[in-house]
């Protein structure tokens, strides 16, 4: 079985070292150093990782991330590259399930913050896996959007979401839809069809977890 999470993790670690700790990312306000520290919180600090998705715990997660970010950058990246086998999200049984989308998206967070970036040619197997995972996020993230949202990944599938109303359609390759549906609309190359006001609202919506 292809190890897409492993290859995206390694590519991200290589890119982090190449661009350096102070390079920007797509995540507003975060440098590459901040992103590396975030990944360590997620995998190595179960006492704080809940704050990544649970607002009441967010302050602690941010405090721990800021503390980790003060460590030497090369050490941070080395730990990103070598996930702990005991972690619930990165042990040998869960690594591909929990990290394919995570590391693809964060790899693109660094790539697409650099001038002149171009979309990569991704393997069909990676597109298929990204579609399955992003579709789940899409159903959750778009469930309250005031329209009938049709998300189409030609050759991979489609999903219907939203509260109903006028039709808005998203069309792109799964990798681009994964970025759009995780809140990175401004760097995702996705065709958005529908009433202009709703299309603009969707491009600016807070999506993802």
Buried (B, 14 or more C-beta within 10 A) or exposed (E): EEEBBBBBBBBBBEBBBEBEBEBBBBBEEBBBBBBBBBBBBBBBBEEBBBBBEEEEBBEBBBEBBEEBBEBEBEEBBEBBBEBEEEBEBBBEEEBBEBBBBBBBBBBBBBBBBEEEEEBEEBEEEBBBBBBBBBBEBBBBBBEEBBBBBBBBBEEBEBBBBBEEEEBBBBBBBBBBBBBBBBBBBEBBEBEBEBEEEBBEBBBEBEBBE
